[in-house]
Amino acid sequence: MEYIYEALRKTEQIPAAYEEWKQYREQVTSYLLSKVKHQSRIAILGAGQSNDLELRRLVEAGHELVLLDRDNSAMKQGLQRQFGEDAARVSIECRHCDIWPVTVEDYHQLEELLLQNTDMEVIVGWMKTLTKRLEQSTPDLGTGYDWLVVMGLHSQVNIMFVTLLHYYIGTFGLDYSKRDVQMYYAMVTQMNQEMTMHIQPFLMQAARRQLFAYEYGSFEPGEEQIYDVLNLFRQGRADCVQKLGISRVEGALQWEQLLSKEYAQQCLQIRDWNYLVWPFCKDKQYLMVFYECCKAGL
């Protein structure tokens, strides 16, 4: 069987991201630097090609950086782009880290199940078994950081499950009912909930302070509503935003719910917050919510 997973992974990359995200990258970096007052050891989880942070500014400010990602080549490409010939001499550690280790073989097995038009209850059962296995994993983030930065990560962890279903239905016209598809989506939501709860303690243990950011909602480029929502948030009128019925982003929503729960239970402090527009690609922009967090009592 010829699998499509590897080809779909390549489509996740946005060729012009570094150029298109310039203003956003400057805004994010400036916000982080406004929080990190002293020379600090900063870990960036899900760093990828570092298109959303100005690594040079952070290094020149005297900070020690550790990049964490499952894609080693992406981290090296990011260093090469930002530092050029100096990339090999820059003292930035790139560390392999997979917080929710779904393997290539797992995705291939899912492809086989879909292509065989396997009963959806069987597929969902397989996904439940996979989730139980993943919950036994221990993310190797390292510890002892002053800051841990996590931005736009949770929405991406399980997105390939949705992408593969879309591909096989669209390409092969699989005979799944609306109920079947809803059952599958509900299982992906459950996986996002389990993933979020599983990794959160590791995120909080890794550093004294955290800068968390997630996608509140997705908007089309040029859509004015994103700035209306941005202004409502900045005015402290989150209740008005909730009444707008904005479609939320899977993975990010589950993380927001968990953070809200831990804040209400006084398990973590939210010391500051910010809102920015992320021009993600030519078809989509996100409203990003930033939280400066730490464990309760720090």
Contacts in CASP RR format, 6 or more apart in sequence:
PFRMAT RR
TARGET T0000
AUTHOR 0000-0000-0000
METHOD contacts of the structure
MODEL  1
MEYIYEALRKTEQIPAAYEEWKQYREQVTSYLLSKVKHQSRIAILGAGQS
NDLELRRLVEAGHELVLLDRDNSAMKQGLQRQFGEDAARVSIECRHCDIW
PVTVEDYHQLEELLLQNTDMEVIVGWMKTLTKRLEQSTPDLGTGYDWLVV
MGLHSQVNIMFVTLLHYYIGTFGLDYSKRDVQMYYAMVTQMNQEMTMHIQ
PFLMQAARRQLFAYEYGSFEPGEEQIYDVLNLFRQGRADCVQKLGISRVE
GALQWEQLLSKEYAQQCLQIRDWNYLVWPFCKDKQYLMVFYECCKAGL
1 108 0 8 1.000
1 111 0 8 1.000
1 112 0 8 1.000
1 115 0 8 1.000
3 107 0 8 1.000
3 108 0 8 1.000
3 111 0 8 1.000
4 111 0 8 1.000
4 164 0 8 1.000
4 167 0 8 1.000
5 104 0 8 1.000
5 107 0 8 1.000
5 108 0 8 1.000
5 111 0 8 1.000
5 160 0 8 1.000
5 164 0 8 1.000
6 104 0 8 1.000
8 160 0 8 1.000
8 163 0 8 1.000
8 164 0 8 1.000
8 167 0 8 1.000
9 160 0 8 1.000
12 156 0 8 1.000
13 49 0 8 1.000
14 20 0 8 1.000
14 51 0 8 1.000
14 280 0 8 1.000
14 281 0 8 1.000
17 49 0 8 1.000
17 51 0 8 1.000
17 281 0 8 1.000
18 25 0 8 1.000
18 49 0 8 1.000
18 51 0 8 1.000
18 81 0 8 1.000
20 279 0 8 1.000
20 281 0 8 1.000
21 51 0 8 1.000
21 52 0 8 1.000
21 278 0 8 1.000
21 279 0 8 1.000
23 279 0 8 1.000
24 52 0 8 1.000
24 276 0 8 1.000
24 277 0 8 1.000
24 278 0 8 1.000
24 279 0 8 1.000
25 51 0 8 1.000
25 52 0 8 1.000
25 53 0 8 1.000
25 54 0 8 1.000
26 54 0 8 1.000
27 276 0 8 1.000
28 52 0 8 1.000
28 53 0 8 1.000
28 151 0 8 1.000
28 213 0 8 1.000
28 276 0 8 1.000
29 53 0 8 1.000
29 54 0 8 1.000
29 57 0 8 1.000
29 58 0 8 1.000
31 211 0 8 1.000
31 274 0 8 1.000
31 276 0 8 1.000
31 290 0 8 1.000
32 42 0 8 1.000
32 53 0 8 1.000
32 58 0 8 1.000
32 147 0 8 1.000
32 149 0 8 1.000
32 211 0 8 1.000
33 57 0 8 1.000
33 58 0 8 1.000
33 61 0 8 1.000
35 147 0 8 1.000
35 209 0 8 1.000
35 211 0 8 1.000
35 272 0 8 1.000
35 292 0 8 1.000
36 42 0 8 1.000
36 61 0 8 1.000
36 63 0 8 1.000
36 146 0 8 1.000
36 147 0 8 1.000
39 62 0 8 1.000
39 63 0 8 1.000
39 64 0 8 1.000
40 63 0 8 1.000
40 64 0 8 1.000
40 146 0 8 1.000
40 147 0 8 1.000
41 63 0 8 1.000
41 64 0 8 1.000
41 66 0 8 1.000
41 144 0 8 1.000
41 145 0 8 1.000
41 146 0 8 1.000
41 147 0 8 1.000
42 58 0 8 1.000
42 63 0 8 1.000
42 64 0 8 1.000
42 65 0 8 1.000
42 66 0 8 1.000
42 145 0 8 1.000
42 146 0 8 1.000
42 147 0 8 1.000
42 148 0 8 1.000
42 149 0 8 1.000
43 65 0 8 1.000
43 66 0 8 1.000
43 67 0 8 1.000
43 68 0 8 1.000
43 141 0 8 1.000
43 142 0 8 1.000
43 145 0 8 1.000
43 147 0 8 1.000
43 148 0 8 1.000
43 149 0 8 1.000
43 206 0 8 1.000
43 207 0 8 1.000
44 50 0 8 1.000
44 53 0 8 1.000
44 65 0 8 1.000
44 66 0 8 1.000
44 67 0 8 1.000
44 68 0 8 1.000
44 149 0 8 1.000
45 68 0 8 1.000
45 69 0 8 1.000
45 97 0 8 1.000
45 99 0 8 1.000
45 141 0 8 1.000
45 148 0 8 1.000
45 149 0 8 1.000
45 150 0 8 1.000
45 153 0 8 1.000
45 203 0 8 1.000
46 67 0 8 1.000
46 68 0 8 1.000
46 69 0 8 1.000
46 70 0 8 1.000
46 97 0 8 1.000
46 150 0 8 1.000
46 153 0 8 1.000
47 53 0 8 1.000
47 67 0 8 1.000
47 68 0 8 1.000
47 69 0 8 1.000
47 74 0 8 1.000
47 75 0 8 1.000
48 67 0 8 1.000
48 69 0 8 1.000
48 71 0 8 1.000
48 74 0 8 1.000
48 75 0 8 1.000
48 78 0 8 1.000
49 74 0 8 1.000
49 75 0 8 1.000
49 77 0 8 1.000
49 78 0 8 1.000
49 81 0 8 1.000
50 67 0 8 1.000
50 75 0 8 1.000
50 78 0 8 1.000
50 79 0 8 1.000
50 81 0 8 1.000
50 82 0 8 1.000
51 78 0 8 1.000
52 151 0 8 1.000
52 278 0 8 1.000
53 149 0 8 1.000
54 82 0 8 1.000
55 65 0 8 1.000
55 78 0 8 1.000
55 79 0 8 1.000
55 82 0 8 1.000
55 83 0 8 1.000
55 90 0 8 1.000
55 92 0 8 1.000
56 82 0 8 1.000
56 83 0 8 1.000
58 65 0 8 1.000
59 65 0 8 1.000
59 90 0 8 1.000
59 91 0 8 1.000
59 92 0 8 1.000
64 91 0 8 1.000
65 92 0 8 1.000
65 93 0 8 1.000
66 92 0 8 1.000
66 93 0 8 1.000
66 95 0 8 1.000
66 145 0 8 1.000
67 75 0 8 1.000
67 79 0 8 1.000
67 92 0 8 1.000
67 93 0 8 1.000
67 94 0 8 1.000
67 95 0 8 1.000
68 95 0 8 1.000
68 96 0 8 1.000
68 97 0 8 1.000
68 141 0 8 1.000
69 75 0 8 1.000
69 94 0 8 1.000
69 96 0 8 1.000
69 97 0 8 1.000
70 96 0 8 1.000
70 97 0 8 1.000
70 98 0 8 1.000
70 101 0 8 1.000
72 94 0 8 1.000
72 96 0 8 1.000
75 94 0 8 1.000
76 87 0 8 1.000
76 94 0 8 1.000
79 87 0 8 1.000
79 90 0 8 1.000
79 92 0 8 1.000
79 94 0 8 1.000
80 87 0 8 1.000
83 90 0 8 1.000
95 142 0 8 1.000
97 139 0 8 1.000
97 140 0 8 1.000
97 141 0 8 1.000
98 139 0 8 1.000
99 139 0 8 1.000
99 141 0 8 1.000
99 153 0 8 1.000
99 157 0 8 1.000
99 195 0 8 1.000
99 199 0 8 1.000
99 202 0 8 1.000
100 134 0 8 1.000
100 137 0 8 1.000
100 139 0 8 1.000
100 157 0 8 1.000
100 158 0 8 1.000
100 195 0 8 1.000
100 198 0 8 1.000
100 199 0 8 1.000
101 134 0 8 1.000
101 137 0 8 1.000
102 130 0 8 1.000
102 134 0 8 1.000
102 158 0 8 1.000
102 160 0 8 1.000
106 130 0 8 1.000
107 160 0 8 1.000
107 164 0 8 1.000
109 126 0 8 1.000
110 123 0 8 1.000
110 126 0 8 1.000
110 161 0 8 1.000
110 164 0 8 1.000
111 164 0 8 1.000
111 168 0 8 1.000
113 122 0 8 1.000
113 123 0 8 1.000
113 126 0 8 1.000
114 123 0 8 1.000
114 164 0 8 1.000
114 165 0 8 1.000
114 168 0 8 1.000
114 174 0 8 1.000
115 168 0 8 1.000
115 172 0 8 1.000
117 174 0 8 1.000
117 175 0 8 1.000
117 176 0 8 1.000
120 176 0 8 1.000
120 180 0 8 1.000
120 183 0 8 1.000
120 184 0 8 1.000
121 183 0 8 1.000
123 184 0 8 1.000
124 183 0 8 1.000
124 184 0 8 1.000
124 187 0 8 1.000
125 187 0 8 1.000
127 161 0 8 1.000
127 187 0 8 1.000
127 188 0 8 1.000
127 191 0 8 1.000
128 187 0 8 1.000
128 190 0 8 1.000
131 190 0 8 1.000
131 191 0 8 1.000
131 194 0 8 1.000
134 194 0 8 1.000
134 195 0 8 1.000
134 198 0 8 1.000
135 194 0 8 1.000
135 198 0 8 1.000
137 198 0 8 1.000
138 202 0 8 1.000
139 199 0 8 1.000
139 202 0 8 1.000
141 148 0 8 1.000
141 202 0 8 1.000
141 203 0 8 1.000
141 206 0 8 1.000
142 206 0 8 1.000
143 205 0 8 1.000
143 206 0 8 1.000
143 207 0 8 1.000
144 206 0 8 1.000
144 207 0 8 1.000
144 208 0 8 1.000
145 206 0 8 1.000
145 207 0 8 1.000
145 208 0 8 1.000
146 207 0 8 1.000
146 208 0 8 1.000
146 209 0 8 1.000
147 207 0 8 1.000
147 208 0 8 1.000
147 209 0 8 1.000
147 210 0 8 1.000
147 211 0 8 1.000
148 203 0 8 1.000
148 206 0 8 1.000
148 207 0 8 1.000
148 209 0 8 1.000
148 210 0 8 1.000
148 211 0 8 1.000
149 210 0 8 1.000
149 211 0 8 1.000
150 203 0 8 1.000
150 210 0 8 1.000
150 211 0 8 1.000
150 212 0 8 1.000
150 213 0 8 1.000
151 211 0 8 1.000
151 212 0 8 1.000
151 213 0 8 1.000
151 214 0 8 1.000
151 288 0 8 1.000
151 290 0 8 1.000
152 213 0 8 1.000
152 214 0 8 1.000
152 215 0 8 1.000
152 252 0 8 1.000
152 288 0 8 1.000
154 192 0 8 1.000
154 195 0 8 1.000
154 196 0 8 1.000
154 214 0 8 1.000
154 251 0 8 1.000
154 252 0 8 1.000
154 254 0 8 1.000
154 255 0 8 1.000
155 214 0 8 1.000
155 215 0 8 1.000
155 249 0 8 1.000
155 250 0 8 1.000
155 251 0 8 1.000
155 252 0 8 1.000
157 192 0 8 1.000
157 195 0 8 1.000
157 251 0 8 1.000
158 188 0 8 1.000
158 191 0 8 1.000
158 192 0 8 1.000
158 195 0 8 1.000
158 250 0 8 1.000
158 251 0 8 1.000
159 250 0 8 1.000
161 188 0 8 1.000
161 191 0 8 1.000
162 185 0 8 1.000
162 188 0 8 1.000
162 250 0 8 1.000
165 181 0 8 1.000
165 184 0 8 1.000
168 174 0 8 1.000
169 176 0 8 1.000
169 181 0 8 1.000
176 184 0 8 1.000
188 250 0 8 1.000
189 250 0 8 1.000
189 254 0 8 1.000
192 250 0 8 1.000
192 251 0 8 1.000
192 253 0 8 1.000
192 254 0 8 1.000
193 254 0 8 1.000
195 251 0 8 1.000
195 254 0 8 1.000
196 251 0 8 1.000
196 254 0 8 1.000
196 255 0 8 1.000
196 258 0 8 1.000
197 258 0 8 1.000
200 258 0 8 1.000
200 262 0 8 1.000
203 210 0 8 1.000
203 212 0 8 1.000
204 210 0 8 1.000
204 268 0 8 1.000
204 293 0 8 1.000
204 295 0 8 1.000
208 294 0 8 1.000
208 298 0 8 1.000
209 292 0 8 1.000
209 293 0 8 1.000
209 294 0 8 1.000
209 298 0 8 1.000
210 291 0 8 1.000
210 292 0 8 1.000
210 293 0 8 1.000
210 294 0 8 1.000
211 290 0 8 1.000
211 291 0 8 1.000
211 292 0 8 1.000
211 293 0 8 1.000
212 255 0 8 1.000
212 259 0 8 1.000
212 290 0 8 1.000
212 291 0 8 1.000
212 293 0 8 1.000
213 288 0 8 1.000
213 289 0 8 1.000
213 290 0 8 1.000
213 291 0 8 1.000
214 249 0 8 1.000
214 251 0 8 1.000
214 252 0 8 1.000
214 255 0 8 1.000
214 256 0 8 1.000
214 288 0 8 1.000
214 289 0 8 1.000
215 249 0 8 1.000
215 252 0 8 1.000
215 278 0 8 1.000
215 286 0 8 1.000
215 287 0 8 1.000
215 288 0 8 1.000
215 289 0 8 1.000
216 229 0 8 1.000
216 246 0 8 1.000
216 248 0 8 1.000
216 249 0 8 1.000
216 252 0 8 1.000
216 256 0 8 1.000
216 275 0 8 1.000
216 286 0 8 1.000
216 287 0 8 1.000
216 288 0 8 1.000
216 289 0 8 1.000
217 246 0 8 1.000
217 247 0 8 1.000
217 248 0 8 1.000
217 249 0 8 1.000
217 252 0 8 1.000
217 286 0 8 1.000
217 287 0 8 1.000
218 247 0 8 1.000
218 249 0 8 1.000
218 284 0 8 1.000
218 285 0 8 1.000
218 286 0 8 1.000
219 225 0 8 1.000
219 226 0 8 1.000
219 284 0 8 1.000
219 285 0 8 1.000
219 286 0 8 1.000
219 287 0 8 1.000
220 283 0 8 1.000
220 284 0 8 1.000
220 285 0 8 1.000
221 279 0 8 1.000
221 282 0 8 1.000
221 283 0 8 1.000
221 284 0 8 1.000
221 285 0 8 1.000
222 285 0 8 1.000
223 285 0 8 1.000
225 244 0 8 1.000
225 246 0 8 1.000
226 277 0 8 1.000
226 285 0 8 1.000
226 287 0 8 1.000
227 277 0 8 1.000
229 241 0 8 1.000
229 244 0 8 1.000
229 246 0 8 1.000
229 287 0 8 1.000
230 275 0 8 1.000
230 277 0 8 1.000
230 287 0 8 1.000
232 238 0 8 1.000
232 240 0 8 1.000
232 241 0 8 1.000
233 241 0 8 1.000
233 275 0 8 1.000
233 287 0 8 1.000
233 289 0 8 1.000
234 275 0 8 1.000
249 286 0 8 1.000
256 289 0 8 1.000
259 268 0 8 1.000
259 270 0 8 1.000
259 291 0 8 1.000
259 293 0 8 1.000
262 268 0 8 1.000
263 269 0 8 1.000
263 270 0 8 1.000
266 296 0 8 1.000
267 295 0 8 1.000
267 296 0 8 1.000
268 293 0 8 1.000
268 294 0 8 1.000
268 295 0 8 1.000
268 296 0 8 1.000
269 293 0 8 1.000
269 294 0 8 1.000
269 295 0 8 1.000
269 296 0 8 1.000
269 297 0 8 1.000
269 298 0 8 1.000
270 291 0 8 1.000
270 292 0 8 1.000
270 293 0 8 1.000
271 292 0 8 1.000
271 293 0 8 1.000
271 294 0 8 1.000
272 291 0 8 1.000
272 292 0 8 1.000
273 289 0 8 1.000
273 290 0 8 1.000
273 291 0 8 1.000
273 292 0 8 1.000
274 289 0 8 1.000
274 290 0 8 1.000
275 287 0 8 1.000
275 288 0 8 1.000
275 289 0 8 1.000
275 290 0 8 1.000
276 287 0 8 1.000
276 288 0 8 1.000
276 290 0 8 1.000
277 285 0 8 1.000
277 286 0 8 1.000
277 287 0 8 1.000
277 288 0 8 1.000
278 285 0 8 1.000
278 286 0 8 1.000
278 287 0 8 1.000
278 288 0 8 1.000
279 285 0 8 1.000
280 286 0 8 1.000
END
